Structures are given as C-alpha cells and as structure tokens.
C-alpha cells in the first residue's frame, strides 16, 4: 500500500505545481497587460448645499396676517406675511392725489397756453384714486381753467371798453373844438370891431376889456379841448399795447407755473414710486420656492423690527455635496467637471452603492487641518441623488464619504508595483 501511494502523491504534487505555475503566469499576464483606471482617492464628508434664503423686512411693522406654518412648502411669490398698512396706504394715497392734481394742472396750463377752449383728457385710472376724489380734482382744475380764460377775456374787454370811451370822448371833443373855433373867430371879429370903435371913442373901454377877456377865455377853452382830445387819442392808441402786455403777462405766469408743475411732477412721481414700494413690501412674499424653516413669528399683532429675520426658505431641489480632501501631490490630477465615483462609508459595504458625480471646484490654495496640521486642497463634489432615491438610502450631512476621482488614464498592476522601486532607484542615482 505504501509503495502504491507514492506515485499518486507525486502526481498530485505535480498537478499542484502546474496549477500554481499557471496561476502565477496568469497573474503576470494580467498584471502586465490588464489596464487599471488611474485616479485620485479622497475622503471627506457629505454636506447639503441648501442655499437657504433668509426672509427679512426692510422697515418692519405690525403683523396682520400669517399665511404659512413651520415646514410648509411654498412657491415663489406666495404670500408669507401681511403687515399692517394703514400708515403706508395713507402716505401712498396722499402722494397719488398730489400726483393726479399736478397732472391735471399740467393739462390745464398747456391748454391755456395753446389757446384751446377746453382741457385735454388726463387718464388717472392707474393711480388708484377714489372716484369721488378724482371727480373733485377734475372739477377744481376745470373751474380754474375757465376762470383763467374769463379773467383774460374780461381784462381785454375792460380795456377795449375804455378804448371805445376814449375814442368817443376824443371825437366829441373834436366837435366841441370846431364849435369853439367858430365862437372864438366871432369873438375876435367882434373885439376887432370894438377896438376900432374905441379908437373913435364910440364905445367904452369896459366893453372892450370884457370882449378881450371873452376871447382869452375861449382861446383857453379851445386849448384845453385840443389837449384833452389829443390825450384821449393817445390813451386810446395805447390800449392795444396794454391788452398785448396783459396777455403776455398772463402767458408768462402760466409758463412759469408750468415749469414748476413739471418739476414737482418729477419729485412727486419718485415719492409715489417709493410709497408704492413701501406698500407692496407690507405683503411679504416668498423669494423662492422651498420649505419654510425657523418661523420666528406665530402671533398676530407681533412687532417686526426693521431687518429682523422672519423665517428661512430651504429649496426642495437641494444638491448633495461632498467635501473631500485632496493630497497636495494629487492636485494636478483634479479639475472641474471631472467624473467621480463615491461611496458613503456610513453604510455597509455590500449595501452602499457607488454614486456617480462630478467635481464642482477645488480650493484655490492649500488649507490646513487645525488639529493635525496636515495640508490639503478641498474639492467639492456634486453627487447624483437618483441612485440614492432608487435604493431608498437616506443621506445626512456629516456622513463620511470615499471618492474615486478618475483621471481618464490607465496603468497596469506592474506599473503600480514597480513605480516605488523605480522611484527609490532614481533617488539613489541622484544622491550619488
């Protein structure tokens, strides 16, 4: 039995030897020719890039309505709070009324300067003024427009009437002058005759003196009539200039008022715009879609201070980010957009899937661990959450992660095995 077992053992040993040689040869062939993906292995932790939006109010106020609750989902533009707006509404309405009045004043002055018989229509529908207030403003400006027209026309009529009176007076005095000239001629003739008779001592001197006084009086009256007639004519001729001057003065005043109105329009428009903004801000809306967190007020009538946070909105489509540390020697092999395969180390290795991702960015400079003093570059990796949702895995911030950042190059196992030896040899030659 012993002699028969020896050949069997020899054959079995030969088989083992052949298997070992084949395995060794296969390993050498694989190590020499099989390509292995080259990349950078980095470790880090999961963070949530939630980009929270803090909601604040510029002026503050008293809470009138709370339209959300903690944890509620909101869409961009949804109402979150309404603050008391009585004061803001009053200021806005006052500014709107002043602006409407100025618009109507501008239309009134432009119509007056253009010589139109009525004002152009002004659209005030977009100012949100009460119908009664709008009607009163239109009535006031309309009455003022027609008063200006009447005043200008009345002044002209008065001046024209005075001109007519002066012309009539001048014409009447012209008739008196003609009659006075005739009477004066007769008196002079009578005086000349009596002076001849006085020379012949046929009349008394008193009678001649009386005739002389009569002639002098008639000459004075004639001179007065001529002077007054001339003055009336001159005054009548200046009425046209006075009418033109009064019209020009009225237009100049209207033009000056129009410039002032336009200046006030600009100022009031800015004040109205600011009042609209303040009133609009009394309704606090969601700046983005997401979930409400850290709701600071839950009671109506609460006082919100200027700039005080009201709540935070966390977007629902948050990105899953891993922050990993890159060895300084591997920095040249990591760049933006590079493909990544990551694994959450907190899960069991058989359960944790390999999560695809990409490099979002690498820190511009080295960072240093405050505890160990080790230097590193920090890379941000965006992970694809669809694989996690499919496997129903819940990832929390802070979970450790291992990431393989593929460089796109390949090497063989022989290269990895001999690289340290070759590096030692190279350093040895350099040292010698």
Steps between C-alpha positions, in 0.01 A plus 500: 500500500783740580674435171176560305428830677831660411434540125155653579656757731758587239231550236293714740803714581564542131143612442528750785821631353346539155199681647727736692712564196189565289360734765830682524523530123142623477565753772810623323312529170214688670741726688687575180216561255174563689429878516399645835325835531725766640364766731510669837348356815371759744298488819271753656145554617156572358355850518172640372525796266166638615560868415249612761322828437442714806183711476518843665306827481659835428277727710334259742145536628208330674398152381143490370498160327717187519445284193754219561604255767823326590595235243248617239590486133472831318540616143680810388267797540272339761389730783683428826398794721291814473597798713269780606490750212280784630782754522661386175163507322428855622840625382456328166150643447620850588787474252262365233255788551780756477630335185153496343450868586831588338412304185173690473679830566743421220211428261327824607805718444587338167143553376505863620831574329382333178184713498269199503143532622515192724754279675626176353393180673744355757496126578518452879373141506838351590548710813241319710323818613146485639240605238370781722848644550576477128178680409575779747853546363369519144232750600750724680742514210219544248357793695844657528555461125176680411569769762837570340337520159227732633747721687711545190192569288352737761820700523503534124135601491553765767793644313308496172206676666732765639652538154154547352414762762822684433437499127146629554627768734763603247243522222261698721773746586586535134146623446532736796826627356335583170221687679746673730713607204194654334401680820857621547508637145179688558627638830824613339311674220279673754806602704672643190193706414463632853866591517448715187197659662700556817759684298223728378372522859170358399501218766614476853827338599318266741312339216823444305670349805207265546531387138874447544437284807238306305746431217772394743258263673393348171863454396575324830195275462604418143849414617357278775273318258783443255727369780236265637412375154864429428539324838191286442635401161835406644343297781272324255797407284686345797213269595607245237846494654351459847285211380803331342706567812231355729470191278878455495512536879229237543684261267832567673347419838341186358833391347680553830232304681527220241875469559440478874226240449727283285775519762256403773373217279845341495538527876149375570539210255809384689316538831202306364729224372668477841159491671387222264812300587440545873136396462592201284756388757226484762406175324800274556531237228721195458814595304537141380329162518586272788419398856442744787741461792573698818168688498567782745142631545178311562283767668293767330583851612866420556745781436765436236812713532669638191728235349388231746495144353147364462575152370729302272412322177695190406464395135365150450731426209816519710820353368688227687858617539805316628801696621813287470866561568750471215863420572720787375693253282176407320380856437609500136275198429178663623307760300147636465244273332703184562302176540480352850383175658422542869392263774337595830714330764224518761307223320603136489738436214262248342210744527665829406481566124765678301358845437603682182580868521724775375751747640348845547818675601826485690624754753741754356756451777608248757302458819633370828340272755510685832533178700750297298669780308467305174471703180240421235291639218124493547289375210122530473329206332137499391346154544214357295209445738295285261699188599441570868127550444482179302667305781297693761809610688477808719817708503563747780754782516819390667501141374849390389556446130775339292541637149693369202572786259580344163779666306409330172839327476576127548799310639582133561561326831867456404528879466356549848729226641824625350437874533617519867808291420585716200449814708745367763752416230465846344552669834798275563666603176428866570650470850819345360 
